[in-house]
Amino acid sequence: MKLIVQRVSQASVEVDDEIVGKIGEGFMVLVGFGVNDTEKEADFLANKLLKLRIFEDDNDRMNLSLLDTDNELLLIPQFTLYASTKKHRPSFHKSMNPDDANLLFEYFCDKCSEKIHTEKGVFGAHMNVSLINNGPVTICLEKEYEE
């Protein structure tokens, strides 16, 4: 499972000219699932994401997490995070199949929303994502499937 986390001043996602998710300050996160990912990886990364300390404290040090602030979360499903670029045309054989990935994405969203305000994109839809990256700060989090 892979997450691309961007600290944002604001972010939104639009499907068919309608905004389906919108946040102020917080994280906009691209979420991708590999073929073997399970709820175990989703649980691990939900916990890691919510505790990731990349918001500035009173001393201008990145020392605060989503759980320490009133900030929000926007999750965007993105199967292309598992693209293989061995050739010029990307291959997605390492991405989880859409039905299972959709279920795991919803599970991940539910886990995050238990602790913080969470908005989300629409799985399988063509989405237009807008954001203002604050910093810029972009972090990649990854947890590979373990038996």
Buried (B, 14 or more C-beta within 10 A) or exposed (E): BBBBBBBBEBBBBBBEEEEBBBBEBBBBBBBBBBEEBBEEBBBBBBEBBBEBBBBBEEEEEBEBBBEEBEBBBBBBBBBEBBBEEEEEEEEEEBBBEBEEBBBBBEBBBEBBBEBBBBBBBBBEEEBEBEBEEBEEBEBEBBBEEEE
